[in-house]
């Protein structure tokens, strides 16, 4: 014989757990010995994932010595009055509940679009500023090497005519356009920025 317990303090008196009844004992006030309206598969406590699919949104509750089925939406997530909410208790879904994400109000949409535009603009400006700094700033040879590996300089194009001071990569080295063509940059023209050396200025015609 089994005692199927329910919560006397809850207005819907939901089923809580099952335990063996003592032989010859009286039924407790907070239990029924009537079979549950679903196949019990728990290990002394029936939790929602144990229940057959047809009862996923239902749960036993006690009324006047009998089991009835009450709504059970515990764990469901949705929106209530514009706020993301998770159902914690038994009973029907509250008024105003929606499983769909609500559309933002026009003023909220404008604010979101403004924030998105600001973030995109900041990204564009940051990239442009970094690129500009790499092309115009003063750096050590090792720093030039890092910038080159990071892709801040374009590859040398023999079809182009470069303005004085423009920087590009040629055969893995960073060069700066000058009056005599492309010369190794920065100030020391004899250093290959990857760490090697050459015997003099290297022009790229």
Order of alpha helices (4+ residues) and beta strands (2+ residues): beta-beta-beta-beta-beta-beta-beta-beta-alpha-alpha-beta-beta-beta-beta
